Amino acid sequence: MTAQAKAKWFRFLVLILGGGTIYKLGSLKDAFYVPMQEFMGLSHTEIGTLMSVNAIVATVLFVVGGMLADRFDTRKLIPLGLIGTGGLGLYLATFPGFDRLLIVFGLFAICADCIFWPSLLKAIKNLGDDNEQGRMFGLLEGGRGVVDTLIAFSALGVFVVMGSGEAGLKSAILFYATIDILAGILTWFLLTDRASQSTATPRSGLSGLLEAVRVPGVWLVSCNVFMVYIVYCGLTYFIPYLKDMYELPVALVGAYGIINQYFLKVLGGPAGGFLADKRCKSSARYMRWAFLALLPVMAVIMLIPKGSSFIFAGMAATLSFALIVFTMRGVFWAPMSEVGIAPHITGSAFGIGCLIGYAPGMFAYVIYGSILDSFPGQQGYDYVFSLMSLLAVIGFMVSSLLYRAVQNRSVELPAGALTQN
């Protein structure tokens, strides 16, 4: 391996470190959904509202984040987002009231989704050429999954050691906050090679955003991400589903949540990248068929008998569904290269993509949570899972349009016309 290649992969690992730590606090419900209800006094709808506020602020500011990534050094933006998130976590550990929690979760979005995420996506895209995009983003998702899993299980261990009560939850939050601050400090010192930035291209602001808006492929990629993400939001409700319908012990609820939301990234991200690049030769084409694959798996989930005797069957089915979704999440940004994005508007293109693609976070959790609160028990879960299936069908249609656009572009361009971004 050449020195240049070693430097490339070192930067990649440093970026994974940041990407795998920054969302733990904003997504506290992934591993501590039930403790949040018990010790912070939050209902399904209130937890959904916190997630929606986070997503609303993120959505409003994603485009701003994209322009920041095009205009400023991402080496500075990435650590700033991490340290800011950690500082907010220190306050979250005091268990503020619901009104103040709304503010905290909004500020999480500013640090993670505006300052950090578009900069990370731009840095990752600039590390690989067009033939590597599926693998680069797939490995990013897989690498984040490794970091996610290690940190989340460590936080769960802190929670258990501290008594699995209110003190345990506060200690777990402080653990997350400390990790974010340390990761921010490390990325500041380790991302010293400015070659990780796209400094060879002119820096753009509003003009770059306006140019990106006029690229049709940006909108198709964004809508495709939207459909993957709205189905992904539903994975959260597999956690209370197994507890309510299969009597999953409370001690295992957190472990299942970590596996469902984090560990599957380790498998799904690289698998999606490999299937997209090597088998399907297109990330858009792979996601098209992955959407269809979700339907029979969801049918199995809904048909499995309920009760503690079938708990392993329920866990296997829900984890299989989640794994497919994570293979899609691993590559849903890769088509940005397939549709052709000029290097100097990469950040703005990702900002638009995040604005639209992550928009379901504004309302999906509230919708899913409200359904469960309005229709307790099996009926509510049937409604949620049926809605997720319908959305998967729509996703198949959207990804089919995206793949058609990719095919048309490949016909228009001569072989080898795509250049490294």
N, C-alpha and C positions, 0 to 999 in steps of 0.2 A: 504494500500500500504506500502510495506516494505521500510526501509531507503535506501536500495540498489536500489530499483525500482524508488524511488523519485530522487535519484542522477542521475540515468540513464536518466530520462525524463528531468531533469534540463539541463544536458549536451546537450541533443537533442535540446532543445529550444534555447540554446546559439548558437549552430551550425546553426540553422535555421536563427537566426539573421544575422550572417555573410553571409550565402548563399543567403539571400534575399536582400542584399544591394550591393554586390561587382560588379554586372554586370550592374548596372544602367547607368554608364557613358559610358562603352563600347557599350551598346545597347541604346544609346541616341535616335536613330531613332524610337524606339518603341512608345514613347509618343510625340516625337518632330520631326517627319519625315519632315512634311511640313515646320515648322520653320527653320530646318536645311537648306532646299533648299532656303528659302526666305532670311534669315539673315546671313547664312554662305556661300551662293552662291554656293551650291553643287547640282549637277545633280543626277539623278537616278544612273547613272554609277559610279560617284564619291563616292556616299554613299556606293554603292556596293563594290567599290574598298577598301574603308576604312574597311569594314567588312571582306573583303577577306584578307587584310594584317594582321588584327587582328587574323584571323583564321589560316593563314599560320604560323605565329610566334607561336601561341598556339599549332598547330599540331606538329611542330618541337620539341617543348619543353615539350609536355605532358609526354613522357617517362621519361625525366629528372625529371619532377615533381613527377612521380610515385616512382622513386628511392629515391628522397628526402624524400618523405612521409614514405618510409620504413627505411630510415637511421636516420632521425632527428625527434625531438619532434614536433608533429603536433600542439601542443599548442603554439609553437613559429612561425611556418610557417603560420598559419591561420591569426593571427593579422598582421604579416608582409605584407601579401598580401593585406589586407584591407587598412592599412595605406598608403602603396605605391600607391594604386589606388586613394585614396583621394588626395594625393599630386599631382598626374598627373591631376586630375580634376581641381585643382586650376589653372593650366596652360591652360587647355582647355578653361576655361572661358575667356581667353584673345582673343579668336577667331584667333588662328595662321593660317598661310597660309596652303594650301592643302598639300604641301610637308612636313611641320612640323606636320600636322595632321596625316600623314602616320606614322611618328615616334611615336607620342603619342599613336595611336591605337595599334601599335606593342608593346609598353611598357605596355599598359593595359593587353595584353595577358600574358606577363611575370608575372605580379603581380597576376592576377586572375586565369589564366589557368595552369601556371606552379607551382607557389608557393602555391596557395590557394586550387584549386579544387580537385586534387588528394588526398590531405590531408583531405579535408572534406569528400570525398567519403569513404576513409578508416575509418575515425572516425565513420561515420554512420554505415557502415557494421559491425564494431566491437561492436556496441551497441546492436545488435539483433541476435537471433539464426536463423537457416535456415528456420524455419517456419514463421518468422516475416519479412523476407527481403522485400517482396512485400509491406507490410504495412509500414515498416520503410522508404523505399524510396518513397512510395506514400505520406506519411505524410510529408516527407521532401519537396517534390514538392508542396504539399498543403500549408505547413507552409511558404515556400518561397513565394507562391502566395499571402498570407495574407500580409507579409512584403512588397513584391513588390508593391501590390496595394495601401497600405497606403502611402508608400513613393512616389510612382509615382503620385498619386493624389495630394499629398502635393506639389510636385514639380510643377505640373500643376497649382495648386492654386497660387504658387509663381509667375509663369509665367503670369497668368492673372492679379494678383494684381499689378505687375510691368508694366502693359500696353500691354501685349501680343505682344511685339515687340522685338527688339534686346536686350534691357536692361532686359526684362523678361526672355529671353533665357539664358543670362549670369547668371542671379540670380538663375535660376533653376539648372544650372550646378554647381554653387557654393554650392547650397543646397545639391545636391547629394554628392559633395566632402566632405562636412562637416560631413554628415551622415556616410560616409565610414570611416573617421578618428575616429569618436566617436565609431563606431562599433568595430574598431580594438582595441581601448583602452579598451573597455568593455570586449571583448573576451580574451584579455591578462589577465585581473584580474579575470574573472569569470571561465575560463577553468583551474582552479588550480588543479583539481583532476586528477592526472596522470593515474588513472584507465581508463580514456578515451582513453589512448594510448594502443597499443598492445605491452606492454613492456615484456610480458611473452614469446615472441617469439624472436629468434635471429634477429638482424638487418642485412639486406642484401642490397647490392648495385647491381653491374653488374651481380653477380652470380644469384641473385634473378630475375633479368630481363631475363637472359638466360633461367632460369627454367620456367618462365611464358610463354615465347615464345613457349615452347614445349608443352603447354597445348592446344589441339585443341579447347576446349570449349571457350577459351578466344577469339579466332578468330571468332567463330560463333556469340558470344555475340557482339563483336565489329562491325561486318558487319550488324547485326540487328539494332544496335544503329545508324549506318551510314544511313540506309534507313529511320528510323524514323526522324532523324535530317534533312535530305535533304528535306523531305516533310514539316517539321516544318519551315524551312527557308522561304518557300513560303507563310506562314501566314502573313509575313510583308506586302505583296502586296495586301492584302485585304483592307488595310488602304487607299492607293491612289485609289484603285478600287472603293470603295464606294464614294469617293469624285468626281472622274471623271465620273462614270457611273450613280450614283444615286444622285449626287449633295448634298452629306452630308455636312452640314455647317462646315466651318473651325473651329468654336468654339467647335464642337463635334468630330472632327477628332482625337484630342489628347485623349479625353475621351474614344472613341472607341478603340484606340490603346492600352490604358492601360488595358481595359477589355479583349481585344483580346490576349494580350501578357502576362498579369500578373494575373488578377482576375480569369481567367479560370483555373489557376493552383490550386486555392483554391478548386475548385470543381473537376477538373480532376485528380489531384494527389491522393487524398484519394479514389476517386471512382475507379481509376485504381488499386490501391493497394487492395481494398476490392474485386473487381471482379477477380483479379488474384489469390489471396490467398484463398478466400472463395468459389467462383463459379467455376472458371476454374482449381483451384488447381495448377496452373503453370502460371508464368508471360509470358513465351514463348508461351504457348497455347493462352492466352488472346490476345497478340499482333497479333497473326496470324489472328484471326477473326476481330480485330479492323482495320487492313489494308483493309480488304474486305469491312467493313462498311463505309470506306471513299468514295468509288466509287459512290454509289447512292447519297450521300450528295453532292458531287462535281457536279454530273449531274444536280441536282436541282439548284445549284448556277449558272451554265452556262445557264440554261433554263429560269430562272426568267426574266420577261420583265424588261428593264432598264428604268430609270427615277425616279424623286422624288416621284411619287405616290407609288412606290414599294420599298421605302427605308427600311421599317421595315422588309419586306420579305427578302431583300438582307442581312440585318444585322443578322437576325435570322439564315439564311442558313450558312453564313460564320462563325458565332460564333459556330454553331453546329459542323461544320467541325473542327474548332480549338479545341473544347472541346474534341473530340475523340482523336486528336493528343496529347493533354495534358494528357489524361489518359494513353497513351502509354509512354510519356516522364516520367511519374511518376514511372513507373516500368521497364524501359528498362535497368537499371543496376541490377535489382534483379536476373536475370538468372546467374550472376556471382557466386551466391551461389548454384544454381541448377546444374551447370556444375562441381562444386567442385574446389575451389581455396584454397590452403594451406595458413594459416594465415600469414606466414612470407613473402609471395610474393603478398599479397593483393594490396599494393601500386603499384607494378610493373604491375600487371594485369590490374588495373584501368588505369595506364599510357598508356599501349598498347591500351586499349579500347578507351580512349580519343583520342589517336593519330589517330585511324581509324574512330571511331564513329563520331567525330566532324569535320572530314576532309571536309564535304560539305561546311562548312563555308568559306573555301578557295576559292571556285568557284561558289557556288550556287547563292549568292547574285549578283555577277557580271553577271552570265548567265541570271537570272531573270530580273535584271535591264537593261541589254543590249537589251533583247527582247522587253521590254516596250519602250525603247528609239528608237529602230529600227522600231517598229510597233505600233505607237501611237493609243490610243483608244481601242475599243473593240477587235480588231484583236490581239493585243499584249496580252491582258488578256486571251483570248481564248487559245493562244499558251502556256502561263505559266500554266494555269489550266489543260490543257490537259497533259502537261509534268508531273505535280504533280500526276495526275491519273495514268499515266504509271509507275511512281516510286512506287506508292502504290501497284500496281500489283507485281512488283519485290520484294517489301518488304514482301508481303504475302509468296512468294516463299522462301525467306531467313528465315523468322521466322518459316516456316514449317520445314526447315532443322534443325533449332535450337531446336525446340520442339522434333523432332525425336531423337536428340542427348541426350536431357534431359531424354526422355523415356528409351533409351538404358542404360543410366547410372543408372536409378532407378531400372532397371531389374537386372543389374550386382551387385548392392549393396544390402545387406540384410537390412531389415527394421531396422531403428534406427542407421544405420551406419554413417549417416551424423552427424558431431559434430559441435558445435558452433564455428563460426569463429571470 
